[in-house]
């Protein structure tokens, strides 16, 4: 059995948010995109998870835009995946 990537394991824990909706949105992006993501995108996702849940929610709902373009790219992926 292959050992799980420690970075992926840590990000799975960090993607668990205060609501089921955010858990599903960010956990889903992690499961679908992590393997193909380059180091820069992985780091951006990790840093995005430092944001507060209300900000993340506003961004994925389209009520506001994150301050960084790389974060917006991830948010756009999430919104496209869920047709938000």
mmCIF file of the N, C-alpha and C atoms, coordinates in Angstrom:
data_MODEL
# 
_entry.id   MODEL 
# 
loop_
_atom_site.group_PDB 
_atom_site.id 
_atom_site.type_symbol 
_atom_site.label_atom_id 
_atom_site.label_alt_id 
_atom_site.label_comp_id 
_atom_site.label_asym_id 
_atom_site.label_entity_id 
_atom_site.label_seq_id 
_atom_site.pdbx_PDB_ins_code 
_atom_site.Cartn_x 
_atom_site.Cartn_y 
_atom_site.Cartn_z 
_atom_site.occupancy 
_atom_site.B_iso_or_equiv 
_atom_site.pdbx_formal_charge 
_atom_site.auth_seq_id 
_atom_site.auth_comp_id 
_atom_site.auth_asym_id 
_atom_site.auth_atom_id 
_atom_site.pdbx_PDB_model_num 
ATOM 1   N N  . UNK A 1 1  ? 0.847   -1.182 0.000   1.00 0.00 ? 1  UNK A N  1 
ATOM 2   C CA . UNK A 1 1  ? 0.000   0.000  0.000   1.00 0.00 ? 1  UNK A CA 1 
ATOM 3   C C  . UNK A 1 1  ? 0.893   1.246  0.000   1.00 0.00 ? 1  UNK A C  1 
ATOM 4   N N  . UNK A 1 2  ? 0.585   2.183  -0.863  1.00 0.00 ? 2  UNK A N  1 
ATOM 5   C CA . UNK A 1 2  ? 1.371   3.404  -0.996  1.00 0.00 ? 2  UNK A CA 1 
ATOM 6   C C  . UNK A 1 2  ? 0.994   4.394  0.106   1.00 0.00 ? 2  UNK A C  1 
ATOM 7   N N  . UNK A 1 3  ? 2.026   5.023  0.693   1.00 0.00 ? 3  UNK A N  1 
ATOM 8   C CA . UNK A 1 3  ? 1.782   6.020  1.741   1.00 0.00 ? 3  UNK A CA 1 
ATOM 9   C C  . UNK A 1 3  ? 1.188   7.281  1.132   1.00 0.00 ? 3  UNK A C  1 
ATOM 10  N N  . UNK A 1 4  ? 0.258   7.876  1.864   1.00 0.00 ? 4  UNK A N  1 
ATOM 11  C CA . UNK A 1 4  ? -0.382  9.100  1.393   1.00 0.00 ? 4  UNK A CA 1 
ATOM 12  C C  . UNK A 1 4  ? 0.591   10.275 1.488   1.00 0.00 ? 4  UNK A C  1 
ATOM 13  N N  . UNK A 1 5  ? 0.542   11.137 0.501   1.00 0.00 ? 5  UNK A N  1 
ATOM 14  C CA . UNK A 1 5  ? 1.353   12.340 0.462   1.00 0.00 ? 5  UNK A CA 1 
ATOM 15  C C  . UNK A 1 5  ? 1.057   13.163 1.721   1.00 0.00 ? 5  UNK A C  1 
ATOM 16  N N  . UNK A 1 6  ? 2.092   13.493 2.514   1.00 0.00 ? 6  UNK A N  1 
ATOM 17  C CA . UNK A 1 6  ? 1.838   14.260 3.744   1.00 0.00 ? 6  UNK A CA 1 
ATOM 18  C C  . UNK A 1 6  ? 1.231   15.639 3.474   1.00 0.00 ? 6  UNK A C  1 
ATOM 19  N N  . UNK A 1 7  ? 1.595   16.267 2.366   1.00 0.00 ? 7  UNK A N  1 
ATOM 20  C CA . UNK A 1 7  ? 1.026   17.570 2.031   1.00 0.00 ? 7  UNK A CA 1 
ATOM 21  C C  . UNK A 1 7  ? -0.472  17.433 1.746   1.00 0.00 ? 7  UNK A C  1 
ATOM 22  N N  . UNK A 1 8  ? -0.849  16.411 1.009   1.00 0.00 ? 8  UNK A N  1 
ATOM 23  C CA . UNK A 1 8  ? -2.256  16.172 0.710   1.00 0.00 ? 8  UNK A CA 1 
ATOM 24  C C  . UNK A 1 8  ? -3.034  15.903 1.995   1.00 0.00 ? 8  UNK A C  1 
ATOM 25  N N  . UNK A 1 9  ? -2.474  15.104 2.857   1.00 0.00 ? 9  UNK A N  1 
ATOM 26  C CA . UNK A 1 9  ? -3.131  14.787 4.124   1.00 0.00 ? 9  UNK A CA 1 
ATOM 27  C C  . UNK A 1 9  ? -3.353  16.060 4.949   1.00 0.00 ? 9  UNK A C  1 
ATOM 28  N N  . UNK A 1 10 ? -2.356  16.926 5.009   1.00 0.00 ? 10 UNK A N  1 
ATOM 29  C CA . UNK A 1 10 ? -2.461  18.173 5.758   1.00 0.00 ? 10 UNK A CA 1 
ATOM 30  C C  . UNK A 1 10 ? -3.507  19.095 5.131   1.00 0.00 ? 10 UNK A C  1 
ATOM 31  N N  . UNK A 1 11 ? -3.498  19.175 3.797   1.00 0.00 ? 11 UNK A N  1 
ATOM 32  C CA . UNK A 1 11 ? -4.462  20.032 3.114   1.00 0.00 ? 11 UNK A CA 1 
ATOM 33  C C  . UNK A 1 11 ? -5.889  19.507 3.262   1.00 0.00 ? 11 UNK A C  1 
ATOM 34  N N  . UNK A 1 12 ? -6.051  18.208 3.303   1.00 0.00 ? 12 UNK A N  1 
ATOM 35  C CA . UNK A 1 12 ? -7.394  17.648 3.544   1.00 0.00 ? 12 UNK A CA 1 
ATOM 36  C C  . UNK A 1 12 ? -7.933  18.136 4.877   1.00 0.00 ? 12 UNK A C  1 
ATOM 37  N N  . UNK A 1 13 ? -7.079  18.138 5.874   1.00 0.00 ? 13 UNK A N  1 
ATOM 38  C CA . UNK A 1 13 ? -7.480  18.609 7.200   1.00 0.00 ? 13 UNK A CA 1 
ATOM 39  C C  . UNK A 1 13 ? -7.800  20.101 7.155   1.00 0.00 ? 13 UNK A C  1 
ATOM 40  N N  . UNK A 1 14 ? -6.960  20.887 6.482   1.00 0.00 ? 14 UNK A N  1 
ATOM 41  C CA . UNK A 1 14 ? -7.160  22.338 6.403   1.00 0.00 ? 14 UNK A CA 1 
ATOM 42  C C  . UNK A 1 14 ? -8.380  22.704 5.574   1.00 0.00 ? 14 UNK A C  1 
ATOM 43  N N  . UNK A 1 15 ? -8.756  21.874 4.604   1.00 0.00 ? 15 UNK A N  1 
ATOM 44  C CA . UNK A 1 15 ? -9.921  22.153 3.754   1.00 0.00 ? 15 UNK A CA 1 
ATOM 45  C C  . UNK A 1 15 ? -11.231 21.916 4.499   1.00 0.00 ? 15 UNK A C  1 
ATOM 46  N N  . UNK A 1 16 ? -11.161 21.300 5.662   1.00 0.00 ? 16 UNK A N  1 
ATOM 47  C CA . UNK A 1 16 ? -12.362 21.127 6.484   1.00 0.00 ? 16 UNK A CA 1 
ATOM 48  C C  . UNK A 1 16 ? -12.678 22.474 7.110   1.00 0.00 ? 16 UNK A C  1 
ATOM 49  N N  . UNK A 1 17 ? -13.831 23.012 6.760   1.00 0.00 ? 17 UNK A N  1 
ATOM 50  C CA . UNK A 1 17 ? -14.186 24.357 7.179   1.00 0.00 ? 17 UNK A CA 1 
ATOM 51  C C  . UNK A 1 17 ? -15.328 24.316 8.191   1.00 0.00 ? 17 UNK A C  1 
ATOM 52  N N  . UNK A 1 18 ? -15.904 25.456 8.457   1.00 0.00 ? 18 UNK A N  1 
ATOM 53  C CA . UNK A 1 18 ? -16.964 25.554 9.458   1.00 0.00 ? 18 UNK A CA 1 
ATOM 54  C C  . UNK A 1 18 ? -18.333 25.111 8.975   1.00 0.00 ? 18 UNK A C  1 
ATOM 55  N N  . UNK A 1 19 ? -18.472 24.894 7.669   1.00 0.00 ? 19 UNK A N  1 
ATOM 56  C CA . UNK A 1 19 ? -19.766 24.456 7.135   1.00 0.00 ? 19 UNK A CA 1 
ATOM 57  C C  . UNK A 1 19 ? -19.562 23.296 6.169   1.00 0.00 ? 19 UNK A C  1 
ATOM 58  N N  . UNK A 1 20 ? -20.606 22.496 6.033   1.00 0.00 ? 20 UNK A N  1 
ATOM 59  C CA . UNK A 1 20 ? -20.553 21.380 5.087   1.00 0.00 ? 20 UNK A CA 1 
ATOM 60  C C  . UNK A 1 20 ? -20.346 21.863 3.660   1.00 0.00 ? 20 UNK A C  1 
ATOM 61  N N  . UNK A 1 21 ? -20.970 23.012 3.342   1.00 0.00 ? 21 UNK A N  1 
ATOM 62  C CA . UNK A 1 21 ? -20.870 23.542 1.985   1.00 0.00 ? 21 UNK A CA 1 
ATOM 63  C C  . UNK A 1 21 ? -19.420 23.886 1.633   1.00 0.00 ? 21 UNK A C  1 
ATOM 64  N N  . UNK A 1 22 ? -18.755 24.603 2.532   1.00 0.00 ? 22 UNK A N  1 
ATOM 65  C CA . UNK A 1 22 ? -17.353 24.940 2.270   1.00 0.00 ? 22 UNK A CA 1 
ATOM 66  C C  . UNK A 1 22 ? -16.481 23.701 2.289   1.00 0.00 ? 22 UNK A C  1 
ATOM 67  N N  . UNK A 1 23 ? -16.766 22.762 3.187   1.00 0.00 ? 23 UNK A N  1 
ATOM 68  C CA . UNK A 1 23 ? -16.027 21.490 3.200   1.00 0.00 ? 23 UNK A CA 1 
ATOM 69  C C  . UNK A 1 23 ? -16.095 20.824 1.830   1.00 0.00 ? 23 UNK A C  1 
ATOM 70  N N  . UNK A 1 24 ? -17.311 20.757 1.279   1.00 0.00 ? 24 UNK A N  1 
ATOM 71  C CA . UNK A 1 24 ? -17.510 20.092 -0.008  1.00 0.00 ? 24 UNK A CA 1 
ATOM 72  C C  . UNK A 1 24 ? -16.824 20.859 -1.132  1.00 0.00 ? 24 UNK A C  1 
ATOM 73  N N  . UNK A 1 25 ? -16.934 22.175 -1.133  1.00 0.00 ? 25 UNK A N  1 
ATOM 74  C CA . UNK A 1 25 ? -16.353 22.975 -2.207  1.00 0.00 ? 25 UNK A CA 1 
ATOM 75  C C  . UNK A 1 25 ? -14.827 22.885 -2.213  1.00 0.00 ? 25 UNK A C  1 
ATOM 76  N N  . UNK A 1 26 ? -14.204 23.130 -1.082  1.00 0.00 ? 26 UNK A N  1 
ATOM 77  C CA . UNK A 1 26 ? -12.748 23.148 -1.043  1.00 0.00 ? 26 UNK A CA 1 
ATOM 78  C C  . UNK A 1 26 ? -12.159 21.739 -0.995  1.00 0.00 ? 26 UNK A C  1 
ATOM 79  N N  . UNK A 1 27 ? -12.821 20.828 -0.294  1.00 0.00 ? 27 UNK A N  1 
ATOM 80  C CA . UNK A 1 27 ? -12.382 19.436 -0.309  1.00 0.00 ? 27 UNK A CA 1 
ATOM 81  C C  . UNK A 1 27 ? -12.505 18.825 -1.692  1.00 0.00 ? 27 UNK A C  1 
ATOM 82  N N  . UNK A 1 28 ? -13.573 19.194 -2.396  1.00 0.00 ? 28 UNK A N  1 
ATOM 83  C CA . UNK A 1 28 ? -13.773 18.702 -3.761  1.00 0.00 ? 28 UNK A CA 1 
ATOM 84  C C  . UNK A 1 28 ? -12.690 19.194 -4.704  1.00 0.00 ? 28 UNK A C  1 
ATOM 85  N N  . UNK A 1 29 ? -12.336 20.484 -4.586  1.00 0.00 ? 29 UNK A N  1 
ATOM 86  C CA . UNK A 1 29 ? -11.262 21.021 -5.435  1.00 0.00 ? 29 UNK A CA 1 
ATOM 87  C C  . UNK A 1 29 ? -9.966  20.268 -5.148  1.00 0.00 ? 29 UNK A C  1 
ATOM 88  N N  . UNK A 1 30 ? -9.688  20.053 -3.875  1.00 0.00 ? 30 UNK A N  1 
ATOM 89  C CA . UNK A 1 30 ? -8.466  19.351 -3.478  1.00 0.00 ? 30 UNK A CA 1 
ATOM 90  C C  . UNK A 1 30 ? -8.416  17.954 -4.090  1.00 0.00 ? 30 UNK A C  1 
ATOM 91  N N  . UNK A 1 31 ? -9.503  17.211 -3.984  1.00 0.00 ? 31 UNK A N  1 
ATOM 92  C CA . UNK A 1 31 ? -9.518  15.842 -4.506  1.00 0.00 ? 31 UNK A CA 1 
ATOM 93  C C  . UNK A 1 31 ? -9.419  15.809 -6.030  1.00 0.00 ? 31 UNK A C  1 
ATOM 94  N N  . UNK A 1 32 ? -9.996  16.794 -6.697  1.00 0.00 ? 32 UNK A N  1 
ATOM 95  C CA . UNK A 1 32 ? -10.011 16.783 -8.159  1.00 0.00 ? 32 UNK A CA 1 
ATOM 96  C C  . UNK A 1 32 ? -8.777  17.412 -8.801  1.00 0.00 ? 32 UNK A C  1 
ATOM 97  N N  . UNK A 1 33 ? -8.143  18.346 -8.119  1.00 0.00 ? 33 UNK A N  1 
ATOM 98  C CA . UNK A 1 33 ? -7.085  19.125 -8.767  1.00 0.00 ? 33 UNK A CA 1 
ATOM 99  C C  . UNK A 1 33 ? -5.676  18.960 -8.177  1.00 0.00 ? 33 UNK A C  1 
ATOM 100 N N  . UNK A 1 34 ? -5.575  18.455 -6.970  1.00 0.00 ? 34 UNK A N  1 
ATOM 101 C CA . UNK A 1 34 ? -4.267  18.391 -6.313  1.00 0.00 ? 34 UNK A CA 1 
ATOM 102 C C  . UNK A 1 34 ? -3.249  17.602 -7.125  1.00 0.00 ? 34 UNK A C  1 
ATOM 103 N N  . UNK A 1 35 ? -3.630  16.449 -7.600  1.00 0.00 ? 35 UNK A N  1 
ATOM 104 C CA . UNK A 1 35 ? -2.683  15.567 -8.299  1.00 0.00 ? 35 UNK A CA 1 
ATOM 105 C C  . UNK A 1 35 ? -2.088  16.236 -9.536  1.00 0.00 ? 35 UNK A C  1 
ATOM 106 N N  . UNK A 1 36 ? -2.882  17.044 -10.236 1.00 0.00 ? 36 UNK A N  1 
ATOM 107 C CA . UNK A 1 36 ? -2.416  17.690 -11.457 1.00 0.00 ? 36 UNK A CA 1 
ATOM 108 C C  . UNK A 1 36 ? -1.810  19.073 -11.201 1.00 0.00 ? 36 UNK A C  1 
ATOM 109 N N  . UNK A 1 37 ? -2.040  19.629 -10.024 1.00 0.00 ? 37 UNK A N  1 
ATOM 110 C CA . UNK A 1 37 ? -1.585  20.988 -9.721  1.00 0.00 ? 37 UNK A CA 1 
ATOM 111 C C  . UNK A 1 37 ? -0.058  21.043 -9.610  1.00 0.00 ? 37 UNK A C  1 
ATOM 112 N N  . UNK A 1 38 ? 0.513   22.159 -10.071 1.00 0.00 ? 38 UNK A N  1 
ATOM 113 C CA . UNK A 1 38 ? 1.948   22.343 -9.882  1.00 0.00 ? 38 UNK A CA 1 
ATOM 114 C C  . UNK A 1 38 ? 2.199   22.895 -8.480  1.00 0.00 ? 38 UNK A C  1 
ATOM 115 N N  . UNK A 1 39 ? 3.465   22.997 -8.105  1.00 0.00 ? 39 UNK A N  1 
ATOM 116 C CA . UNK A 1 39 ? 3.805   23.440 -6.748  1.00 0.00 ? 39 UNK A CA 1 
ATOM 117 C C  . UNK A 1 39 ? 3.266   24.833 -6.445  1.00 0.00 ? 39 UNK A C  1 
ATOM 118 N N  . UNK A 1 40 ? 3.266   25.708 -7.436  1.00 0.00 ? 40 UNK A N  1 
ATOM 119 C CA . UNK A 1 40 ? 2.771   27.069 -7.238  1.00 0.00 ? 40 UNK A CA 1 
ATOM 120 C C  . UNK A 1 40 ? 1.285   27.062 -6.916  1.00 0.00 ? 40 UNK A C  1 
ATOM 121 N N  . UNK A 1 41 ? 0.515   26.262 -7.656  1.00 0.00 ? 41 UNK A N  1 
ATOM 122 C CA . UNK A 1 41 ? -0.921  26.193 -7.417  1.00 0.00 ? 41 UNK A CA 1 
ATOM 123 C C  . UNK A 1 41 ? -1.222  25.509 -6.079  1.00 0.00 ? 41 UNK A C  1 
ATOM 124 N N  . UNK A 1 42 ? -0.446  24.517 -5.736  1.00 0.00 ? 42 UNK A N  1 
ATOM 125 C CA . UNK A 1 42 ? -0.634  23.853 -4.441  1.00 0.00 ? 42 UNK A CA 1 
ATOM 126 C C  . UNK A 1 42 ? -0.381  24.832 -3.297  1.00 0.00 ? 42 UNK A C  1 
ATOM 127 N N  . UNK A 1 43 ? 0.669   25.637 -3.428  1.00 0.00 ? 43 UNK A N  1 
ATOM 128 C CA . UNK A 1 43 ? 0.977   26.625 -2.404  1.00 0.00 ? 43 UNK A CA 1 
ATOM 129 C C  . UNK A 1 43 ? -0.127  27.686 -2.325  1.00 0.00 ? 43 UNK A C  1 
ATOM 130 N N  . UNK A 1 44 ? -0.645  28.108 -3.475  1.00 0.00 ? 44 UNK A N  1 
ATOM 131 C CA . UNK A 1 44 ? -1.728  29.097 -3.495  1.00 0.00 ? 44 UNK A CA 1 
ATOM 132 C C  . UNK A 1 44 ? -2.965  28.543 -2.780  1.00 0.00 ? 44 UNK A C  1 
ATOM 133 N N  . UNK A 1 45 ? -3.288  27.275 -3.023  1.00 0.00 ? 45 UNK A N  1 
ATOM 134 C CA . UNK A 1 45 ? -4.436  26.664 -2.357  1.00 0.00 ? 45 UNK A CA 1 
ATOM 135 C C  . UNK A 1 45 ? -4.224  26.627 -0.850  1.00 0.00 ? 45 UNK A C  1 
ATOM 136 N N  . UNK A 1 46 ? -3.038  26.240 -0.430  1.00 0.00 ? 46 UNK A N  1 
ATOM 137 C CA . UNK A 1 46 ? -2.703  26.199 0.989   1.00 0.00 ? 46 UNK A CA 1 
ATOM 138 C C  . UNK A 1 46 ? -2.870  27.587 1.607   1.00 0.00 ? 46 UNK A C  1 
ATOM 139 N N  . UNK A 1 47 ? -2.380  28.608 0.939   1.00 0.00 ? 47 UNK A N  1 
ATOM 140 C CA . UNK A 1 47 ? -2.486  29.972 1.453   1.00 0.00 ? 47 UNK A CA 1 
ATOM 141 C C  . UNK A 1 47 ? -3.935  30.464 1.425   1.00 0.00 ? 47 UNK A C  1 
ATOM 142 N N  . UNK A 1 48 ? -4.688  30.072 0.420   1.00 0.00 ? 48 UNK A N  1 
ATOM 143 C CA . UNK A 1 48 ? -6.103  30.428 0.337   1.00 0.00 ? 48 UNK A CA 1 
ATOM 144 C C  . UNK A 1 48 ? -6.851  29.923 1.559   1.00 0.00 ? 48 UNK A C  1 
ATOM 145 N N  . UNK A 1 49 ? -6.477  28.763 2.042   1.00 0.00 ? 49 UNK A N  1 
ATOM 146 C CA . UNK A 1 49 ? -7.150  28.183 3.205   1.00 0.00 ? 49 UNK A CA 1 
ATOM 147 C C  . UNK A 1 49 ? -6.889  28.960 4.495   1.00 0.00 ? 49 UNK A C  1 
ATOM 148 N N  . UNK A 1 50 ? -5.968  29.925 4.459   1.00 0.00 ? 50 UNK A N  1 
ATOM 149 C CA . UNK A 1 50 ? -5.753  30.800 5.614   1.00 0.00 ? 50 UNK A CA 1 
ATOM 150 C C  . UNK A 1 50 ? -6.860  31.845 5.734   1.00 0.00 ? 50 UNK A C  1 
ATOM 151 N N  . UNK A 1 51 ? -7.617  32.068 4.667   1.00 0.00 ? 51 UNK A N  1 
ATOM 152 C CA . UNK A 1 51 ? -8.693  33.065 4.674   1.00 0.00 ? 51 UNK A CA 1 
ATOM 153 C C  . UNK A 1 51 ? -9.815  32.617 5.610   1.00 0.00 ? 51 UNK A C  1 
ATOM 154 N N  . UNK A 1 52 ? -10.557 33.583 6.097   1.00 0.00 ? 52 UNK A N  1 
ATOM 155 C CA . UNK A 1 52 ? -11.691 33.308 6.976   1.00 0.00 ? 52 UNK A CA 1 
ATOM 156 C C  . UNK A 1 52 ? -12.862 32.750 6.163   1.00 0.00 ? 52 UNK A C  1 
ATOM 157 N N  . UNK A 1 53 ? -13.654 31.897 6.797   1.00 0.00 ? 53 UNK A N  1 
ATOM 158 C CA . UNK A 1 53 ? -14.790 31.269 6.119   1.00 0.00 ? 53 UNK A CA 1 
ATOM 159 C C  . UNK A 1 53 ? -15.754 32.282 5.480   1.00 0.00 ? 53 UNK A C  1 
ATOM 160 N N  . UNK A 1 54 ? -16.101 33.398 6.159   1.00 0.00 ? 54 UNK A N  1 
ATOM 161 C CA . UNK A 1 54 ? -17.010 34.349 5.499   1.00 0.00 ? 54 UNK A CA 1 
ATOM 162 C C  . UNK A 1 54 ? -16.436 34.911 4.196   1.00 0.00 ? 54 UNK A C  1 
ATOM 163 N N  . UNK A 1 55 ? -15.123 35.134 4.156   1.00 0.00 ? 55 UNK A N  1 
ATOM 164 C CA . UNK A 1 55 ? -14.495 35.612 2.929   1.00 0.00 ? 55 UNK A CA 1 
ATOM 165 C C  . UNK A 1 55 ? -14.545 34.533 1.851   1.00 0.00 ? 55 UNK A C  1 
ATOM 166 N N  . UNK A 1 56 ? -14.202 33.306 2.210   1.00 0.00 ? 56 UNK A N  1 
ATOM 167 C CA . UNK A 1 56 ? -14.251 32.198 1.247   1.00 0.00 ? 56 UNK A CA 1 
ATOM 168 C C  . UNK A 1 56 ? -15.654 32.057 0.672   1.00 0.00 ? 56 UNK A C  1 
ATOM 169 N N  . UNK A 1 57 ? -16.652 32.147 1.536   1.00 0.00 ? 57 UNK A N  1 
ATOM 170 C CA . UNK A 1 57 ? -18.038 32.015 1.089   1.00 0.00 ? 57 UNK A CA 1 
ATOM 171 C C  . UNK A 1 57 ? -18.404 33.135 0.112   1.00 0.00 ? 57 UNK A C  1 
ATOM 172 N N  . UNK A 1 58 ? -18.049 34.374 0.469   1.00 0.00 ? 58 UNK A N  1 
ATOM 173 C CA . UNK A 1 58 ? -18.341 35.498 -0.433  1.00 0.00 ? 58 UNK A CA 1 
ATOM 174 C C  . UNK A 1 58 ? -17.661 35.310 -1.785  1.00 0.00 ? 58 UNK A C  1 
ATOM 175 N N  . UNK A 1 59 ? -16.453 34.801 -1.784  1.00 0.00 ? 59 UNK A N  1 
ATOM 176 C CA . UNK A 1 59 ? -15.721 34.601 -3.033  1.00 0.00 ? 59 UNK A CA 1 
ATOM 177 C C  . UNK A 1 59 ? -16.369 33.524 -3.897  1.00 0.00 ? 59 UNK A C  1 
ATOM 178 N N  . UNK A 1 60 ? -16.701 32.384 -3.287  1.00 0.00 ? 60 UNK A N  1 
ATOM 179 C CA . UNK A 1 60 ? -17.285 31.312 -4.104  1.00 0.00 ? 60 UNK A CA 1 
ATOM 180 C C  . UNK A 1 60 ? -18.707 31.649 -4.549  1.00 0.00 ? 60 UNK A C  1 
ATOM 181 N N  . UNK A 1 61 ? -19.389 32.486 -3.798  1.00 0.00 ? 61 UNK A N  1 
ATOM 182 C CA . UNK A 1 61 ? -20.742 32.887 -4.192  1.00 0.00 ? 61 UNK A CA 1 
ATOM 183 C C  . UNK A 1 61 ? -20.718 34.051 -5.189  1.00 0.00 ? 61 UNK A C  1 
ATOM 184 N N  . UNK A 1 62 ? -19.553 34.614 -5.435  1.00 0.00 ? 62 UNK A N  1 
ATOM 185 C CA . UNK A 1 62 ? -19.427 35.692 -6.397  1.00 0.00 ? 62 UNK A CA 1 
ATOM 186 C C  . UNK A 1 62 ? -19.790 37.060 -5.847  1.00 0.00 ? 62 UNK A C  1 
ATOM 187 N N  . UNK A 1 63 ? -19.900 37.184 -4.531  1.00 0.00 ? 63 UNK A N  1 
ATOM 188 C CA . UNK A 1 63 ? -20.233 38.468 -3.911  1.00 0.00 ? 63 UNK A CA 1 
ATOM 189 C C  . UNK A 1 63 ? -19.008 39.369 -3.776  1.00 0.00 ? 63 UNK A C  1 
ATOM 190 N N  . UNK A 1 64 ? -17.836 38.788 -3.865  1.00 0.00 ? 64 UNK A N  1 
ATOM 191 C CA . UNK A 1 64 ? -16.580 39.527 -3.751  1.00 0.00 ? 64 UNK A CA 1 
ATOM 192 C C  . UNK A 1 64 ? -15.508 38.735 -4.497  1.00 0.00 ? 64 UNK A C  1 
ATOM 193 N N  . UNK A 1 65 ? -14.351 39.369 -4.664  1.00 0.00 ? 65 UNK A N  1 
ATOM 194 C CA . UNK A 1 65 ? -13.235 38.708 -5.338  1.00 0.00 ? 65 UNK A CA 1 
ATOM 195 C C  . UNK A 1 65 ? -12.052 38.653 -4.378  1.00 0.00 ? 65 UNK A C  1 
ATOM 196 N N  . UNK A 1 66 ? -11.319 37.542 -4.398  1.00 0.00 ? 66 UNK A N  1 
ATOM 197 C CA . UNK A 1 66 ? -10.138 37.466 -3.543  1.00 0.00 ? 66 UNK A CA 1 
ATOM 198 C C  . UNK A 1 66 ? -9.071  38.455 -4.009  1.00 0.00 ? 66 UNK A C  1 
ATOM 199 N N  . UNK A 1 67 ? -8.159  38.815 -3.124  1.00 0.00 ? 67 UNK A N  1 
ATOM 200 C CA . UNK A 1 67 ? -7.143  39.820 -3.457  1.00 0.00 ? 67 UNK A CA 1 
ATOM 201 C C  . UNK A 1 67 ? -6.038  39.316 -4.389  1.00 0.00 ? 67 UNK A C  1 
ATOM 202 N N  . UNK A 1 68 ? -5.975  38.029 -4.617  1.00 0.00 ? 68 UNK A N  1 
ATOM 203 C CA . UNK A 1 68 ? -4.905  37.467 -5.450  1.00 0.00 ? 68 UNK A CA 1 
ATOM 204 C C  . UNK A 1 68 ? -5.478  36.759 -6.666  1.00 0.00 ? 68 UNK A C  1 
ATOM 205 N N  . UNK A 1 69 ? -4.800  36.915 -7.799  1.00 0.00 ? 69 UNK A N  1 
ATOM 206 C CA . UNK A 1 69 ? -5.250  36.273 -9.042  1.00 0.00 ? 69 UNK A CA 1 
ATOM 207 C C  . UNK A 1 69 ? -5.180  34.755 -8.963  1.00 0.00 ? 69 UNK A C  1 
ATOM 208 N N  . UNK A 1 70 ? -4.136  34.216 -8.308  1.00 0.00 ? 70 UNK A N  1 
ATOM 209 C CA . UNK A 1 70 ? -4.031  32.759 -8.206  1.00 0.00 ? 70 UNK A CA 1 
ATOM 210 C C  . UNK A 1 70 ? -5.158  32.193 -7.348  1.00 0.00 ? 70 UNK A C  1 
ATOM 211 N N  . UNK A 1 71 ? -5.591  32.932 -6.351  1.00 0.00 ? 71 UNK A N  1 
ATOM 212 C CA . UNK A 1 71 ? -6.738  32.492 -5.557  1.00 0.00 ? 71 UNK A CA 1 
ATOM 213 C C  . UNK A 1 71 ? -8.003  32.557 -6.400  1.00 0.00 ? 71 UNK A C  1 
ATOM 214 N N  . UNK A 1 72 ? -8.129  33.612 -7.207  1.00 0.00 ? 72 UNK A N  1 
ATOM 215 C CA . UNK A 1 72 ? -9.316  33.751 -8.050  1.00 0.00 ? 72 UNK A CA 1 
ATOM 216 C C  . UNK A 1 72 ? -9.407  32.589 -9.031  1.00 0.00 ? 72 UNK A C  1 
ATOM 217 N N  . UNK A 1 73 ? -8.275  32.126 -9.527  1.00 0.00 ? 73 UNK A N  1 
ATOM 218 C CA . UNK A 1 73 ? -8.269  30.985 -10.439 1.00 0.00 ? 73 UNK A CA 1 
ATOM 219 C C  . UNK A 1 73 ? -8.846  29.743 -9.761  1.00 0.00 ? 73 UNK A C  1 
ATOM 220 N N  . UNK A 1 74 ? -8.475  29.520 -8.522  1.00 0.00 ? 74 UNK A N  1 
ATOM 221 C CA . UNK A 1 74 ? -8.997  28.373 -7.768  1.00 0.00 ? 74 UNK A CA 1 
ATOM 222 C C  . UNK A 1 74 ? -10.500 28.556 -7.509  1.00 0.00 ? 74 UNK A C  1 
ATOM 223 N N  . UNK A 1 75 ? -10.874 29.755 -7.109  1.00 0.00 ? 75 UNK A N  1 
ATOM 224 C CA . UNK A 1 75 ? -12.292 30.050 -6.874  1.00 0.00 ? 75 UNK A CA 1 
ATOM 225 C C  . UNK A 1 75 ? -13.086 29.836 -8.163  1.00 0.00 ? 75 UNK A C  1 
ATOM 226 N N  . UNK A 1 76 ? -12.546 30.295 -9.299  1.00 0.00 ? 76 UNK A N  1 
ATOM 227 C CA . UNK A 1 76 ? -13.223 30.093 -10.584 1.00 0.00 ? 76 UNK A CA 1 
ATOM 228 C C  . UNK A 1 76 ? -13.404 28.607 -10.878 1.00 0.00 ? 76 UNK A C  1 
ATOM 229 N N  . UNK A 1 77 ? -12.372 27.798 -10.596 1.00 0.00 ? 77 UNK A N  1 
ATOM 230 C CA . UNK A 1 77 ? -12.484 26.343 -10.784 1.00 0.00 ? 77 UNK A CA 1 
ATOM 231 C C  . UNK A 1 77 ? -13.623 25.773 -9.928  1.00 0.00 ? 77 UNK A C  1 
ATOM 232 N N  . UNK A 1 78 ? -13.682 26.212 -8.677  1.00 0.00 ? 78 UNK A N  1 
ATOM 233 C CA . UNK A 1 78 ? -14.715 25.729 -7.753  1.00 0.00 ? 78 UNK A CA 1 
ATOM 234 C C  . UNK A 1 78 ? -16.097 26.153 -8.264  1.00 0.00 ? 78 UNK A C  1 
ATOM 235 N N  . UNK A 1 79 ? -16.218 27.396 -8.661  1.00 0.00 ? 79 UNK A N  1 
ATOM 236 C CA . UNK A 1 79 ? -17.508 27.903 -9.150  1.00 0.00 ? 79 UNK A CA 1 
ATOM 237 C C  . UNK A 1 79 ? -17.942 27.172 -10.423 1.00 0.00 ? 79 UNK A C  1 
ATOM 238 N N  . UNK A 1 80 ? -17.006 26.893 -11.312 1.00 0.00 ? 80 UNK A N  1 
ATOM 239 C CA . UNK A 1 80 ? -17.315 26.175 -12.550 1.00 0.00 ? 80 UNK A CA 1 
ATOM 240 C C  . UNK A 1 80 ? -17.764 24.741 -12.234 1.00 0.00 ? 80 UNK A C  1 
ATOM 241 N N  . UNK A 1 81 ? -17.054 24.101 -11.333 1.00 0.00 ? 81 UNK A N  1 
ATOM 242 C CA . UNK A 1 81 ? -17.358 22.723 -10.955 1.00 0.00 ? 81 UNK A CA 1 
ATOM 243 C C  . UNK A 1 81 ? -18.757 22.603 -10.379 1.00 0.00 ? 81 UNK A C  1 
ATOM 244 N N  . UNK A 1 82 ? -19.173 23.620 -9.639  1.00 0.00 ? 82 UNK A N  1 
ATOM 245 C CA . UNK A 1 82 ? -20.473 23.570 -8.971  1.00 0.00 ? 82 UNK A CA 1 
ATOM 246 C C  . UNK A 1 82 ? -21.515 24.473 -9.611  1.00 0.00 ? 82 UNK A C  1 
ATOM 247 N N  . UNK A 1 83 ? -21.144 25.089 -10.727 1.00 0.00 ? 83 UNK A N  1 
ATOM 248 C CA . UNK A 1 83 ? -22.041 25.986 -11.456 1.00 0.00 ? 83 UNK A CA 1 
ATOM 249 C C  . UNK A 1 83 ? -22.652 27.034 -10.545 1.00 0.00 ? 83 UNK A C  1 
ATOM 250 N N  . UNK A 1 84 ? -21.780 27.684 -9.786  1.00 0.00 ? 84 UNK A N  1 
ATOM 251 C CA . UNK A 1 84 ? -22.225 28.738 -8.865  1.00 0.00 ? 84 UNK A CA 1 
ATOM 252 C C  . UNK A 1 84 ? -22.232 30.082 -9.553  1.00 0.00 ? 84 UNK A C  1 
# 
